Amino acid sequence: MAKKIGILTSGGDCPGLNAAIRGVAKTAMIEYGMEVYGFSSGFKGLIDNDYTQLTDQSVSGILTLGGTILGTSREKPFQKGDESHDKPDDIIKTYKDLGLDCLVCLGGNGTIKTAAKLSEIGLNIIGLPKTIDNDVWGTDETFGFDSAVSICTDAIDRLHTTGNSHKRIMVIEVMGHAAGWIALHAGIAGGGDVILVPEIEYDINVVTQNLKERHDKGKPYSIVVVAEGIFKGEKKSAAGYITKKILKMTGLETRETVLGYIQRGGTPTAKDRILATEYGAFAAELIHKGIYNQMVAIKNNDVIAIPLKESAGKTKLVSADTNLVRTAKKLGVCFGTPDFYKK
């Protein structure tokens, strides 16, 4: 009997989801002769029994497409609040009625956590880590991250010309509530002068002193890259908060830019297409071998599997001691830390 598998995409959209769907489905169908079903709108499709059978034709031509052909949602079936029906029971019924051998869940931290809970109640699950934030624990990289960094870097490149022309400080806000991977990578790739991430505590006085010194040394403009999660006060953007502080404390003309959802959209980079395809193909291989309740990951350029429960509930954060931070500091990049002037 050919195995039957389901695929869903959950959480925020990101480049590479369709490449991963294609990687799973084509490998499962062509290499292993499996039947593949796609659920609509994440876990909501499982709850509502909303699915369609995928074919070789239906997943052809989607490699380069952004978003997800299956749709997504932030449905959390184990979250309390809706007592009208038991969502996990609905999921189990859909899974069993369709006769699935495994469910492949594409998503970030929340999705992996839900996937681990589904495995605990008896379903066979494989998780694929996707998120532009790159904060899923247990993998060196998530697909979607490289595309987001490329988009942010392009934006920073463009702000260099405006900043230089008008002799301004340009503050750009990128995504990252708890983890500052996008800000760190895009900030370095885009030549940011100041990079602020949630994991590294900063002193605004150090930031403004650095910017004033750059101005006094004849450097006509500066680029400040901030992760959205650095400011947890009133409901205002991190970029707006930092911009007002800089303007008030230095008197230098300062402007803010918030990239927002632009970072999630568009076609995936070549790197993300390859990574998502590798993840998808490896997921199908695991299912063929009967290896379940794993998350596909990449470690030191090798695609591997780790138990879902090892990743669930954990977040991969930027360390102040990571090589990339140390490298940036050697180049004179300011992270707003008090030791910036202790050289």
Secondary structure as GFF3:
##gff-version 3
##sequence-region A 1 343
A	DSSP	beta_strand	4	9	.	.	.	ID=ss1
A	DSSP	alpha_helix	17	26	.	.	.	ID=ss2
A	DSSP	pi_helix	27	31	.	.	.	ID=ss3
A	DSSP	beta_strand	35	39	.	.	.	ID=ss4
A	DSSP	alpha_helix	43	47	.	.	.	ID=ss5
A	DSSP	beta_strand	51	54	.	.	.	ID=ss6
A	DSSP	alpha_helix	87	98	.	.	.	ID=ss7
A	DSSP	beta_strand	102	107	.	.	.	ID=ss8
A	DSSP	alpha_helix	109	120	.	.	.	ID=ss9
A	DSSP	beta_strand	125	129	.	.	.	ID=ss10
A	DSSP	alpha_helix	145	166	.	.	.	ID=ss11
A	DSSP	beta_strand	169	174	.	.	.	ID=ss12
A	DSSP	alpha_helix	181	189	.	.	.	ID=ss13
A	DSSP	beta_strand	194	196	.	.	.	ID=ss14
A	DSSP	alpha_helix	204	216	.	.	.	ID=ss15
A	DSSP	beta_strand	222	227	.	.	.	ID=ss16
A	DSSP	three_ten_helix	228	230	.	.	.	ID=ss17
A	DSSP	alpha_helix	238	250	.	.	.	ID=ss18
A	DSSP	beta_strand	254	258	.	.	.	ID=ss19
A	DSSP	three_ten_helix	260	264	.	.	.	ID=ss20
A	DSSP	alpha_helix	270	288	.	.	.	ID=ss21
A	DSSP	beta_strand	294	299	.	.	.	ID=ss22
A	DSSP	beta_strand	302	307	.	.	.	ID=ss23
A	DSSP	alpha_helix	308	311	.	.	.	ID=ss24
A	DSSP	alpha_helix	323	330	.	.	.	ID=ss25
A	DSSP	three_ten_helix	338	341	.	.	.	ID=ss26
###
